[in-house]
Amino acid sequence: MKVTITQKGVQHEGEALSVGDEISVEGDTMPGWLVGKAVPMKDGKVAVTNPASGALPASGADRQAQMKAAAVAMDQKGFNEDGTPDLRVLNASLPDGVENFSKDERDQIWPGIASTVKAERG
């Protein structure tokens, strides 16, 4: 089995290894001396632990565009008295795979796109 070293201070066959070094070990289980110091590789790739859901996080411009598109398509009843989009309606209007907006994110983005959304809504 091939493993990638993840901690400093690991030695193999009398040689000090660096973080990121790849070595081969016998068997299909992690040897005791490498537990917590290396991760197994699968098909020549390092196993990823705790990956983020989805791909890369959307940029600020992407999030503005996502909110704008959803808000333009919303019914007028989906807006609060202060003109901000109701979070439940806004998030329900997002396409599959787009992360929901939090109240803080909505409150940060909305002032920058409100006039454009109002103009496009007519």
Sequence and secondary structure as in RCSB ss.txt:
>XXXX:A:sequence
MKVTITQKGVQHEGEALSVGDEISVEGDTMPGWLVGKAVPMKDGKVAVTNPASGALPASGADRQAQMKAAAVAMD
QKGFNEDGTPDLRVLNASLPDGVENFSKDERDQIWPGIASTVKAERG
>XXXX:A:secstr
 EEEE STT EETTEE  TT EEE SSSS  GGGTTTEEEEETTEE   S  SSSS   HHHHHHHHHHHHHHS 
GGGB TTS B HHHHHHTS TT     HHHHHHHHHHHHHHHHHHH 
